[in-house]
Amino acid sequence: MRLGGGLLVVLAVGAAGAGYWVLAGVVLAAVVAAVVSRLPALGDTPLERYAGAFTRLALVVVQAIVFGAYVVPAQPAYAAAGLVLVVAVADLAGLRLPAALTRWLTVVLIAAAAVLIVLCAVVAPVVTSTPIGTPDLAAIVVTALITLPFLLPVAADRGTVRALTLGGFAVLVTIVALVQLGPDRLGLSATSVRDLLYAADAGQLQPLLTVVVVLATVPAALTTFTDARERYAPERGWVSAVGVVLALAAALFVTPYAVLVAAGLGEVVELVLRARHRRYRVAHE
């Protein structure tokens, strides 16, 4: 459930920097995710453990930021920090989501994305005069960087099907968002998808959007935090405590752009380590 609500803020941040070329960045991220999804899992060296934990904690913070922005817009930073704290306490209490529930939540979120795509496809878009402009390579690469962590399967042995599915939906949602809002309105704020519903004459679905955001962010934050702690700090209580403090501080004070870039860079380091692990394994077989 990495994708969760991450795409909501990724599109806003990407459009603010890349304009219409945010689509190229999302496509690039989808292609890379499909290519690297078969890499083996990280090993057990300290560097690999901390790289994996860092990326996952950054993803937890992103989910918390989206939760705060959409569910508690009056106090988004405090709501984001509150979700991080709730997730940490739930993990400490041993709360785990059943695999069947996680799969059903994924189906529900994909269905919600499909409904949004259909709504935007049947409603005339808002007229925009924003030019497409020339490609900004740096902005495209940054968009791909911040999108990539949300398109990779949680397990390294799941194959490319899930990565292709998530990438395909991310591309379609990006297209309809750009058509309906244009890059200026899409990149205006972290909650621009709320404007997307109004643009599609579906403003009455705002309460449903709130429910979808809760379903997209809370389970994703919990499963990602638990994955980070169990795999990378299973018996290191002080490491987990430091991670929680850092995540709380990031949720309160760090901008969405900075957290997304941190998650993207962490994912790149993780992929490099996984590729190195595969070469080592092949060399010794």
C-alpha contacts under 8 A as a table, 3 or more apart, distances in Angstrom:
res1	aa1	res2	aa2	distance
1	M	4	G	5.75
1	M	102	T	7.33
1	M	106	T	6.73
1	M	153	P	7.92
1	M	154	V	7.19
1	M	219	P	7.77
1	M	220	A	5.31
1	M	223	T	7.63
1	M	224	T	7.97
2	R	6	G	7.89
2	R	59	L	7.75
2	R	149	P	7.47
2	R	150	F	5.09
2	R	151	L	7.03
2	R	152	L	7.32
2	R	153	P	7.23
2	R	154	V	6.70
2	R	220	A	6.13
2	R	224	T	7.26
3	L	6	G	5.60
3	L	7	L	6.60
3	L	150	F	4.39
3	L	151	L	6.15
3	L	166	L	7.58
3	L	216	A	7.97
3	L	220	A	7.76
4	G	7	L	7.36
4	G	63	Q	7.09
4	G	109	L	7.93
4	G	150	F	7.76
4	G	215	L	7.97
4	G	216	A	4.29
4	G	217	T	5.32
4	G	220	A	5.62
5	G	8	L	5.66
5	G	9	V	7.55
5	G	63	Q	5.96
5	G	66	V	6.37
5	G	67	F	7.83
5	G	213	V	6.18
5	G	216	A	5.06
5	G	217	T	5.29
6	G	9	V	5.75
6	G	10	V	6.12
6	G	59	L	7.98
6	G	62	V	6.41
6	G	63	Q	6.01
6	G	66	V	7.09
6	G	150	F	6.64
6	G	217	T	7.94
7	L	10	V	4.83
7	L	11	L	6.02
7	L	147	T	7.37
7	L	150	F	7.46
7	L	170	A	7.22
8	L	11	L	5.75
8	L	12	A	6.77
8	L	66	V	7.35
8	L	190	A	7.22
8	L	191	T	7.36
8	L	192	S	7.96
8	L	193	V	6.59
9	V	12	A	5.10
9	V	13	V	6.11
9	V	66	V	6.68
9	V	190	A	5.21
9	V	191	T	7.30
9	V	256	P	7.49
10	V	13	V	5.26
10	V	14	G	5.78
10	V	143	T	7.66
10	V	146	I	6.69
10	V	147	T	6.30
10	V	260	L	7.64
11	L	14	G	5.07
11	L	15	A	5.82
11	L	22	V	7.42
11	L	174	T	6.93
11	L	186	L	7.22
11	L	187	G	7.23
12	A	15	A	5.34
12	A	16	A	6.19
12	A	186	L	5.48
12	A	187	G	4.24
12	A	188	L	6.88
12	A	189	S	6.23
12	A	190	A	5.52
12	A	191	T	7.63
12	A	192	S	6.55
13	V	16	A	5.22
13	V	17	G	6.63
13	V	143	T	7.98
13	V	187	G	5.96
13	V	189	S	7.96
13	V	190	A	7.22
13	V	256	P	7.84
13	V	257	Y	6.40
14	G	17	G	5.40
14	G	18	A	5.81
14	G	19	G	7.41
14	G	22	V	5.47
14	G	139	A	7.64
14	G	142	V	7.71
14	G	143	T	5.10
14	G	187	G	7.14
15	A	18	A	5.18
15	A	19	G	4.61
15	A	20	Y	6.67
15	A	21	W	7.59
15	A	22	V	5.37
15	A	183	P	5.19
15	A	184	D	7.24
15	A	186	L	6.23
15	A	187	G	4.76
16	A	19	G	6.03
16	A	183	P	6.84
16	A	184	D	6.81
16	A	186	L	7.42
16	A	187	G	4.12
16	A	188	L	6.82
17	G	22	V	7.90
17	G	139	A	5.88
17	G	187	G	7.83
18	A	21	W	5.16
18	A	22	V	5.13
18	A	136	D	6.55
18	A	139	A	4.94
18	A	140	I	6.15
18	A	143	T	7.44
19	G	22	V	5.85
19	G	132	I	7.26
19	G	183	P	4.91
19	G	184	D	7.09
19	G	187	G	7.92
20	Y	23	L	6.32
20	Y	132	I	5.71
20	Y	133	G	7.98
20	Y	178	L	6.93
20	Y	182	G	7.42
20	Y	183	P	5.71
21	W	24	A	5.16
21	W	25	G	6.68
21	W	132	I	7.62
21	W	135	P	6.47
21	W	136	D	7.38
21	W	139	A	7.96
21	W	140	I	6.38
22	V	25	G	5.07
22	V	26	V	6.32
22	V	139	A	7.79
22	V	140	I	6.21
22	V	143	T	6.27
22	V	174	T	7.91
23	L	26	V	5.14
23	L	27	V	6.16
23	L	171	V	6.86
23	L	174	T	6.21
23	L	175	I	6.89
24	A	27	V	5.10
24	A	28	L	6.07
24	A	140	I	6.33
25	G	28	L	5.05
25	G	29	A	6.17
25	G	139	A	7.89
25	G	140	I	4.53
25	G	141	V	6.12
25	G	142	V	7.46
25	G	143	T	4.90
25	G	144	A	4.37
25	G	147	T	7.89
26	V	29	A	5.04
26	V	30	A	6.15
26	V	143	T	6.62
26	V	144	A	5.51
26	V	147	T	6.39
26	V	167	G	7.80
26	V	170	A	7.06
26	V	171	V	6.18
26	V	174	T	7.74
27	V	30	A	5.03
27	V	31	V	6.25
27	V	144	A	7.70
27	V	167	G	7.43
27	V	171	V	6.21
28	L	31	V	5.20
28	L	32	V	6.21
28	L	144	A	5.88
29	A	32	V	5.13
29	A	33	A	6.00
29	A	144	A	4.59
29	A	145	L	7.01
29	A	147	T	6.08
29	A	148	L	4.97
29	A	151	L	7.64
29	A	167	G	7.64
30	A	33	A	5.11
30	A	34	A	6.27
30	A	148	L	7.06
30	A	151	L	6.74
30	A	163	A	7.28
30	A	164	L	6.89
30	A	166	L	7.84
30	A	167	G	4.50
30	A	168	G	7.30
30	A	171	V	7.91
31	V	34	A	5.24
31	V	35	V	6.29
31	V	164	L	7.98
31	V	167	G	7.68
32	V	35	V	5.06
32	V	36	V	6.13
32	V	148	L	7.58
33	A	36	V	5.39
33	A	37	S	5.69
33	A	148	L	6.41
33	A	151	L	6.12
33	A	152	L	5.56
33	A	163	A	5.99
33	A	164	L	7.72
33	A	167	G	7.71
34	A	37	S	5.43
34	A	152	L	7.81
34	A	160	T	5.26
34	A	161	V	7.93
34	A	163	A	5.36
34	A	164	L	5.82
35	V	38	R	7.20
35	V	160	T	7.50
36	V	39	L	5.60
36	V	271	L	7.61
37	S	152	L	6.27
37	S	153	P	6.78
37	S	156	A	6.37
37	S	157	D	7.81
37	S	158	R	7.68
37	S	159	G	6.08
37	S	160	T	5.72
37	S	163	A	6.83
38	R	156	A	6.09
38	R	157	D	6.21
38	R	158	R	7.44
38	R	159	G	5.48
38	R	160	T	6.79
39	L	156	A	6.26
39	L	157	D	7.77
39	L	271	L	7.83
39	L	274	R	6.15
39	L	275	A	6.36
39	L	278	R	6.89
40	P	156	A	5.61
40	P	157	D	6.99
40	P	274	R	5.92
40	P	275	A	7.56
40	P	277	H	7.23
40	P	278	R	6.25
41	A	155	A	7.47
41	A	156	A	5.25
41	A	157	D	7.82
41	A	274	R	6.18
42	L	48	E	6.02
42	L	49	R	7.56
42	L	52	G	7.61
42	L	270	E	7.37
42	L	273	L	6.88
42	L	274	R	5.40
42	L	277	H	7.28
43	G	48	E	6.13
43	G	49	R	7.51
43	G	274	R	7.72
43	G	277	H	7.12
44	D	48	E	6.24
44	D	49	R	6.12
45	T	48	E	5.28
45	T	49	R	6.20
46	P	49	R	5.09
46	P	50	Y	6.11
47	L	50	Y	5.35
47	L	51	A	5.98
48	E	51	A	5.13
48	E	52	G	6.10
48	E	270	E	7.09
48	E	273	L	6.87
49	R	52	G	5.35
49	R	53	A	6.17
49	R	231	R	7.49
49	R	232	Y	4.72
49	R	233	A	7.64
50	Y	53	A	5.00
50	Y	54	F	5.93
50	Y	232	Y	6.65
51	A	54	F	5.20
51	A	55	T	6.36
51	A	266	G	6.28
51	A	269	V	6.93
51	A	270	E	6.04
52	G	55	T	5.37
52	G	56	R	6.30
52	G	228	A	6.96
52	G	232	Y	7.05
52	G	266	G	7.48
52	G	267	E	7.80
52	G	270	E	6.28
53	A	56	R	5.22
53	A	57	L	6.05
53	A	228	A	4.86
53	A	229	R	7.22
53	A	232	Y	5.93
54	F	57	L	5.25
54	F	58	A	6.22
54	F	263	A	7.66
54	F	266	G	6.59
55	T	58	A	5.18
55	T	59	L	6.34
55	T	262	A	7.50
55	T	263	A	5.01
55	T	264	G	7.63
55	T	266	G	4.89
55	T	267	E	5.96
56	R	59	L	4.97
56	R	60	V	6.25
56	R	224	T	5.98
56	R	225	F	6.65
56	R	227	D	7.85
56	R	228	A	5.92
56	R	263	A	7.51
57	L	60	V	4.97
57	L	61	V	6.34
57	L	224	T	7.53
57	L	225	F	6.40
57	L	228	A	7.09
57	L	243	G	7.21
57	L	247	A	6.48
58	A	61	V	5.10
58	A	62	V	6.33
58	A	247	A	7.25
58	A	259	V	6.15
58	A	260	L	7.38
58	A	262	A	6.77
58	A	263	A	5.17
59	L	62	V	5.00
59	L	63	Q	6.30
59	L	149	P	7.89
59	L	221	A	7.51
59	L	224	T	7.45
59	L	260	L	7.78
59	L	263	A	6.24
60	V	63	Q	5.20
60	V	64	A	6.21
60	V	84	V	7.27
60	V	220	A	7.59
60	V	221	A	4.80
60	V	222	L	7.79
60	V	224	T	6.43
60	V	225	F	6.42
60	V	247	A	7.74
61	V	64	A	4.94
61	V	65	I	6.10
61	V	80	A	7.50
61	V	84	V	7.07
61	V	221	A	7.88
61	V	247	A	6.06
61	V	248	L	7.87
61	V	250	A	6.87
61	V	251	A	5.68
61	V	259	V	7.30
62	V	65	I	5.07
62	V	66	V	6.30
62	V	251	A	7.92
62	V	256	P	6.86
62	V	259	V	6.63
62	V	260	L	6.90
63	Q	66	V	5.19
63	Q	67	F	6.16
63	Q	217	T	5.06
63	Q	218	V	7.41
63	Q	220	A	7.26
63	Q	221	A	6.01
64	A	67	F	4.96
64	A	68	G	6.17
64	A	79	A	7.62
64	A	80	A	4.40
64	A	81	A	7.00
64	A	83	L	5.87
64	A	84	V	6.43
64	A	217	T	6.83
64	A	218	V	7.74
64	A	221	A	7.18
64	A	251	A	6.93
65	I	68	G	5.17
65	I	69	A	6.13
65	I	76	P	7.06
65	I	77	A	7.00
65	I	80	A	5.05
65	I	251	A	6.35
65	I	256	P	7.10
66	V	69	A	5.14
66	V	70	Y	6.16
66	V	80	A	7.67
66	V	190	A	7.63
66	V	213	V	7.75
66	V	217	T	7.27
67	F	70	Y	5.53
67	F	71	V	5.56
67	F	72	V	7.35
67	F	76	P	7.73
67	F	79	A	7.36
67	F	80	A	6.33
67	F	83	L	7.89
67	F	213	V	6.56
67	F	214	V	6.58
67	F	217	T	6.17
67	F	218	V	7.71
68	G	71	V	5.48
68	G	72	V	5.02
68	G	73	P	6.21
68	G	75	Q	7.11
68	G	76	P	3.98
68	G	77	A	6.30
68	G	78	Y	7.45
68	G	79	A	4.80
68	G	80	A	4.78
69	A	72	V	6.02
69	A	73	P	4.88
69	A	76	P	4.94
69	A	77	A	7.92
69	A	190	A	7.05
69	A	191	T	6.55
70	Y	73	P	5.76
70	Y	76	P	7.91
70	Y	191	T	6.43
70	Y	210	T	6.49
70	Y	213	V	7.12
71	V	76	P	7.96
71	V	210	T	5.90
71	V	213	V	7.49
71	V	214	V	7.43
72	V	75	Q	5.77
72	V	76	P	5.49
72	V	79	A	6.33
73	P	76	P	5.12
75	Q	78	Y	5.65
75	Q	79	A	6.17
76	P	79	A	5.06
76	P	80	A	6.02
77	A	80	A	5.07
77	A	81	A	6.25
77	A	251	A	6.19
77	A	252	L	4.91
77	A	253	F	7.55
78	Y	81	A	5.12
78	Y	82	G	5.98
78	Y	251	A	7.94
78	Y	252	L	6.46
79	A	82	G	4.88
79	A	83	L	6.22
80	A	83	L	5.21
80	A	84	V	6.46
80	A	251	A	5.63
80	A	252	L	7.11
81	A	84	V	5.10
81	A	85	L	6.27
81	A	247	A	7.87
81	A	248	L	5.16
81	A	249	A	7.69
81	A	251	A	5.23
81	A	252	L	5.98
82	G	85	L	5.09
82	G	86	V	6.08
83	L	86	V	4.99
83	L	87	V	6.02
83	L	218	V	7.52
84	V	87	V	5.18
84	V	88	A	6.23
84	V	221	A	7.75
84	V	244	V	7.48
84	V	247	A	6.96
84	V	248	L	6.31
84	V	251	A	7.81
85	L	88	A	5.12
85	L	89	V	6.19
85	L	244	V	7.47
85	L	248	L	7.24
86	V	89	V	5.16
86	V	90	A	6.00
87	V	90	A	5.04
87	V	91	D	6.11
87	V	218	V	7.91
87	V	221	A	6.83
87	V	222	L	5.26
87	V	225	F	7.28
88	A	91	D	5.16
88	A	92	L	6.18
88	A	222	L	7.75
88	A	225	F	7.32
88	A	244	V	6.92
89	V	92	L	4.98
89	V	93	A	6.11
90	A	93	A	5.03
90	A	94	G	6.40
90	A	95	L	5.39
90	A	222	L	7.71
91	D	94	G	5.10
91	D	95	L	5.50
91	D	96	R	7.35
91	D	222	L	7.17
91	D	225	F	7.68
91	D	226	T	6.07
92	L	95	L	7.57
96	R	223	T	7.56
97	L	101	L	6.61
97	L	102	T	6.67
97	L	219	P	7.66
97	L	223	T	7.36
98	P	101	L	5.28
98	P	102	T	6.42
99	A	102	T	5.09
99	A	103	R	6.29
100	A	103	R	5.16
100	A	104	W	6.30
101	L	104	W	5.09
101	L	105	L	6.10
102	T	105	L	5.11
102	T	106	T	6.26
102	T	219	P	7.83
103	R	106	T	5.10
103	R	107	V	6.38
104	W	107	V	4.99
104	W	108	V	6.21
105	L	108	V	4.99
105	L	109	L	6.18
105	L	215	L	7.19
105	L	216	A	7.90
106	T	109	L	5.16
106	T	110	I	6.18
107	V	110	I	5.15
107	V	111	A	6.10
108	V	111	A	5.03
108	V	112	A	6.17
109	L	112	A	4.97
109	L	113	A	6.23
109	L	212	V	7.14
109	L	215	L	7.84
109	L	216	A	6.83
110	I	113	A	5.05
110	I	114	A	6.16
110	I	169	F	7.68
111	A	114	A	4.93
111	A	115	V	6.22
112	A	115	V	5.09
112	A	116	L	6.31
112	A	212	V	7.51
113	A	116	L	5.11
113	A	117	I	6.21
113	A	169	F	7.27
113	A	173	V	7.07
114	A	117	I	5.04
114	A	118	V	6.21
114	A	169	F	7.95
115	V	118	V	5.13
115	V	119	L	6.10
116	L	119	L	5.12
116	L	120	C	6.19
116	L	173	V	7.73
116	L	197	L	7.91
117	I	120	C	5.30
117	I	121	A	6.06
117	I	172	L	7.08
117	I	173	V	6.21
117	I	176	V	6.28
118	V	121	A	4.97
118	V	122	V	6.34
119	L	122	V	5.55
119	L	123	V	6.42
119	L	200	A	6.29
119	L	202	A	7.87
120	C	123	V	5.40
120	C	124	A	7.73
120	C	125	P	7.55
120	C	176	V	6.00
120	C	177	A	7.84
120	C	180	Q	6.73
120	C	200	A	5.44
121	A	124	A	7.73
121	A	176	V	6.97
123	V	200	A	5.70
123	V	201	D	7.46
124	A	180	Q	7.74
124	A	200	A	7.64
125	P	179	V	6.14
125	P	180	Q	4.41
125	P	181	L	7.24
125	P	199	A	7.14
125	P	200	A	7.35
126	V	179	V	7.77
126	V	180	Q	5.49
126	V	181	L	6.16
126	V	199	A	6.61
128	T	181	L	7.60
128	T	182	G	6.30
130	T	182	G	6.99
130	T	183	P	7.55
130	T	184	D	7.40
135	P	140	I	7.83
136	D	139	A	5.38
136	D	140	I	6.19
137	L	140	I	5.07
137	L	141	V	6.16
138	A	141	V	5.19
138	A	142	V	6.20
139	A	142	V	5.05
139	A	143	T	6.09
140	I	143	T	5.09
140	I	144	A	6.22
141	V	144	A	5.05
141	V	145	L	6.05
142	V	145	L	4.86
142	V	146	I	6.26
142	V	261	V	7.66
143	T	146	I	5.35
143	T	147	T	6.11
144	A	147	T	5.11
144	A	148	L	5.91
145	L	148	L	5.53
145	L	149	P	7.72
145	L	261	V	6.98
145	L	264	G	4.94
145	L	265	L	7.14
146	I	149	P	6.78
146	I	260	L	5.25
146	I	261	V	5.58
146	I	263	A	6.94
146	I	264	G	4.85
147	T	150	F	5.84
147	T	151	L	6.96
147	T	264	G	7.36
148	L	151	L	5.41
148	L	152	L	6.77
148	L	264	G	6.67
148	L	267	E	7.71
149	P	152	L	5.88
149	P	263	A	6.83
149	P	264	G	6.04
149	P	267	E	6.03
151	L	163	A	5.70
151	L	166	L	5.71
151	L	167	G	6.00
152	L	162	R	7.92
152	L	163	A	5.56
153	P	156	A	6.56
153	P	158	R	6.67
153	P	162	R	6.46
153	P	163	A	6.09
155	A	158	R	5.85
156	A	159	G	7.35
158	R	161	V	7.64
158	R	162	R	7.23
159	G	162	R	7.02
159	G	163	A	7.69
160	T	163	A	5.12
160	T	164	L	5.95
161	V	164	L	5.15
161	V	165	T	6.14
162	R	165	T	4.99
162	R	166	L	6.11
163	A	166	L	5.26
163	A	167	G	5.91
164	L	167	G	5.00
164	L	168	G	5.88
165	T	168	G	5.14
165	T	169	F	6.32
166	L	169	F	5.30
166	L	170	A	6.09
167	G	170	A	5.03
167	G	171	V	6.18
168	G	171	V	5.20
168	G	172	L	6.27
169	F	172	L	5.05
169	F	173	V	6.03
170	A	173	V	5.25
170	A	174	T	6.09
171	V	174	T	5.09
171	V	175	I	6.23
172	L	175	I	5.11
172	L	176	V	6.38
173	V	176	V	5.33
173	V	177	A	6.01
174	T	177	A	5.14
174	T	178	L	6.12
175	I	178	L	5.25
175	I	179	V	6.15
176	V	179	V	5.00
176	V	180	Q	5.97
177	A	180	Q	5.26
177	A	181	L	5.82
177	A	182	G	7.11
177	A	186	L	7.07
177	A	193	V	7.71
177	A	196	L	6.63
178	L	181	L	5.40
178	L	182	G	4.50
178	L	183	P	5.88
178	L	186	L	7.06
179	V	182	G	5.81
180	Q	196	L	6.75
180	Q	199	A	6.42
180	Q	200	A	7.20
181	L	184	D	7.52
181	L	185	R	5.57
181	L	186	L	5.80
181	L	195	D	7.90
181	L	196	L	6.48
181	L	199	A	7.06
182	G	185	R	5.91
182	G	186	L	6.12
183	P	186	L	4.91
183	P	187	G	5.78
184	D	187	G	5.36
184	D	188	L	6.10
185	R	188	L	4.99
185	R	189	S	7.92
185	R	192	S	6.93
186	L	189	S	7.21
186	L	192	S	5.32
186	L	193	V	7.30
186	L	196	L	8.00
187	G	190	A	7.47
187	G	192	S	6.97
188	L	192	S	6.58
189	S	192	S	5.44
190	A	193	V	7.99
191	T	194	R	5.69
191	T	195	D	7.45
192	S	195	D	5.07
192	S	196	L	6.45
193	V	196	L	4.66
193	V	197	L	6.66
194	R	197	L	5.48
194	R	198	Y	6.87
194	R	206	Q	7.11
194	R	209	L	7.77
195	D	198	Y	5.09
195	D	199	A	6.12
196	L	199	A	4.98
196	L	200	A	6.23
197	L	200	A	5.05
197	L	201	D	6.38
197	L	202	A	4.97
197	L	203	G	5.40
197	L	205	L	7.31
197	L	206	Q	7.47
198	Y	201	D	5.03
198	Y	202	A	5.37
198	Y	203	G	4.47
199	A	202	A	7.37
199	A	203	G	7.98
200	A	203	G	7.76
202	A	205	L	5.62
202	A	206	Q	7.83
203	G	206	Q	5.69
204	Q	207	P	7.39
205	L	208	L	5.14
205	L	209	L	6.24
206	Q	209	L	4.90
206	Q	210	T	6.39
207	P	210	T	5.10
207	P	211	V	6.47
208	L	211	V	5.05
208	L	212	V	6.18
209	L	212	V	4.99
209	L	213	V	6.10
210	T	213	V	5.09
210	T	214	V	6.30
211	V	214	V	5.14
211	V	215	L	6.26
212	V	215	L	5.04
212	V	216	A	5.95
213	V	216	A	4.89
213	V	217	T	5.95
214	V	217	T	5.36
214	V	218	V	5.73
215	L	218	V	6.05
215	L	219	P	6.48
216	A	219	P	6.63
216	A	220	A	6.38
217	T	220	A	5.17
217	T	221	A	5.87
218	V	221	A	5.18
218	V	222	L	6.24
219	P	222	L	5.11
219	P	223	T	6.08
220	A	223	T	5.33
220	A	224	T	5.93
221	A	224	T	5.24
221	A	225	F	5.99
222	L	225	F	5.24
222	L	226	T	6.07
223	T	226	T	5.14
223	T	227	D	6.01
224	T	227	D	5.03
224	T	228	A	6.21
225	F	228	A	5.10
225	F	229	R	6.27
226	T	229	R	5.20
226	T	230	E	5.91
227	D	230	E	5.36
227	D	231	R	5.87
227	D	232	Y	7.95
228	A	231	R	5.60
228	A	232	Y	5.61
228	A	233	A	7.21
229	R	232	Y	5.45
229	R	233	A	4.86
229	R	234	P	5.74
229	R	240	S	6.46
230	E	233	A	5.91
230	E	234	P	4.54
231	R	234	P	6.12
233	A	236	R	5.13
233	A	237	G	7.46
233	A	239	V	6.50
233	A	240	S	6.50
234	P	237	G	7.89
236	R	239	V	5.36
236	R	240	S	6.52
237	G	240	S	5.18
237	G	241	A	6.21
238	W	241	A	4.95
238	W	242	V	6.15
239	V	242	V	5.14
239	V	243	G	6.20
240	S	243	G	5.02
240	S	244	V	6.25
241	A	244	V	5.13
241	A	245	V	6.29
242	V	245	V	5.14
242	V	246	L	6.17
243	G	246	L	5.16
243	G	247	A	6.08
244	V	247	A	5.08
244	V	248	L	6.09
245	V	248	L	5.12
245	V	249	A	6.21
246	L	249	A	5.14
246	L	250	A	6.13
247	A	250	A	5.07
247	A	251	A	6.09
248	L	251	A	5.14
248	L	252	L	6.27
249	A	252	L	5.18
249	A	253	F	5.98
249	A	254	V	7.48
250	A	253	F	5.37
250	A	254	V	4.79
250	A	255	T	7.97
250	A	259	V	7.51
251	A	254	V	6.21
254	V	258	A	6.54
254	V	259	V	6.75
255	T	258	A	5.38
255	T	259	V	6.46
256	P	259	V	5.19
256	P	260	L	6.05
257	Y	260	L	5.17
257	Y	261	V	6.17
258	A	261	V	5.19
258	A	262	A	6.12
259	V	262	A	5.03
259	V	263	A	6.17
260	L	263	A	5.10
260	L	264	G	6.13
261	V	264	G	4.97
261	V	265	L	6.07
262	A	265	L	5.22
262	A	266	G	6.05
263	A	266	G	5.07
263	A	267	E	6.11
264	G	267	E	5.05
264	G	268	V	6.31
265	L	268	V	5.08
265	L	269	V	6.35
266	G	269	V	5.17
266	G	270	E	6.15
267	E	270	E	4.91
267	E	271	L	6.11
268	V	271	L	5.10
268	V	272	V	6.23
269	V	272	V	5.14
269	V	273	L	6.28
270	E	273	L	5.14
270	E	274	R	6.14
271	L	274	R	4.94
271	L	275	A	6.04
272	V	275	A	5.12
272	V	276	R	6.17
273	L	276	R	5.03
273	L	277	H	6.09
274	R	277	H	4.91
274	R	278	R	6.27
275	A	278	R	5.09
275	A	279	R	6.34
276	R	279	R	5.13
276	R	280	Y	6.18
277	H	280	Y	5.10
277	H	281	R	6.13
278	R	281	R	5.05
278	R	282	V	6.09
279	R	282	V	5.17
279	R	283	A	6.06
280	Y	283	A	5.14
280	Y	284	H	6.37
281	R	284	H	5.30
281	R	285	E	6.26
282	V	285	E	5.29
